[in-house]
Amino acid sequence: MTRKTVGYVELVWTCPRCSTKNPGPQKFCNGCGGPQPENVAFEQPAQEKFLAEAGAVARAKAGPDIHCPYCGTRNPAGAKFCGNCGGDLAGGKARDRGRVLGAHRAGPAPKVKCPACGTENDADAGRCSNCGSPLPGAARAVPAEERAGAAQKIPPLVLGIGAACLVLGALALYLLFGRTGQVVAAVEAVRWERSIQVEAFGSVEHTDWEDEIPFGAQVGNCRLEYRTTQDQPAAIATEVCGTPYTVDEGSGYGEVAQDCVFEVYDNRCTYVVQEWGVVDTLTAAGSTFDLGWPTANLAADQRWGKEAESFWVVLSADGREYTYQPESEAEFLLFDIDTEWVLEVNSLGGIRSIEPAGG
């Protein structure tokens, strides 16, 4: 899978002191003037607009910001010394990057109603245009550690019900398939079937990819069909991309990316070769121990092919029938009519094991 960059957008951050939303690259809050905390999370704005100005795009690509180890001031990627105190940033901590915030918000966002005065404001406004009150922040992507914490907060009652369902399900499967009992049953009937394929040498048509057709074959019609999916382009391929999503770059900017693959198409052709092929299947069957194979007069260009055989024994006990399939002719011949056998069966009547009674 190939990751493609669609563009870059400006993110936002919410001041923990006054709840004002601020542009991602901005170091100080528009509401209270406080510095952006080191651990504040960047968020998606209500509507993400791609950066068009070359300088902003360059800053978005530069990498995560670095917080000064001495005064905590946020500095841009690549800075050697702190812009506030002049301290060496060699020991500074770069912000985390790479967190997926969510699907790219390309469409227009609805207005936000001020909780204080009811005035409708632009979705990305930090404060109400009428009364100046802070507006509700944008929905924040939940980090993995918070999702894990939330999972741990599932009510005990819900967890108990889920565990009980699992136990009951396992018990039901055991009762159906695992629990067994013994019965003594007598052989009531037997049945067998044998088949032999008849092969003839001649023209046989197959279908395969053009580059896998045997040398010397007579190629027929070909048509383009989907063959495989790969990360790299091919001569005949369709690029298929997923939904664009926004990734936190750790600088107040986000990369909008999408994952793409190439569906490769190739010629799939019919072809004809001269070879042995199945032209008929002969069958013999019976309900006694007089076994035999089907016979026929083969033509000069024919031969016998694959053989197959199956055996069935029907046993009865207390008005219930059980069917067993011996694995070989020798085992099948052991089941004389009216002989008794000890069966270990499950709740559905399936035979788990079988042995002669009294043996």
Disulfide bonds with the S-S distance in Angstrom:
Cys222-Cys269 1.96
Cys241-Cys260 2.02
